[in-house]
């Protein structure tokens, strides 16, 4: 499933103060080509038209048709990209398995979103994330283990010092 500029994406919720409203015929366009990476995650190719990637101009003056893109996974901004290829590390960014929406939105050099009729310009794809490719949801187990180990070490150290102190008296 692929959607280009048809639904409101996320730019307005990022606190953008200005926007770059452009006509449909000159708006940046994208097609997301997503391939499963054999070692995990996805390799993503953002095929563009009406757009020039300008990483060296990030955070500088806006020039129509230039900029970079913001990447979202299930509505959460996870990174910005400065060229047409990136690796989506699902272990780092996914909090659950199953279908998720990967979206890319174009922004100007000044980080303000490109919009057409008030709708952010970009592209979306539904990806399927496997259970073994997500970050652990229960850090509580490892946290409990760390607390247990720390307590055990403290207890052993305290006992050792206490015994030595009592032997010297």
Secondary structure, DSSP 4 states (H G I P E B T S, - for coil): -EEESSS--SGGGGT-S-EEE--TTTS-EEEEEEEE-TTSSEEEEEEEES-EE-GGGTTS---TTEEEEEEEETTEEEEEESSSEEEE-HHHH-SS-EEEEEEEEEE-TTSPEEEETTEEPEEEEEEEE-GGGS--S-HHHHHHHHHHHHHHHHHHHHHHHHHHHHH--
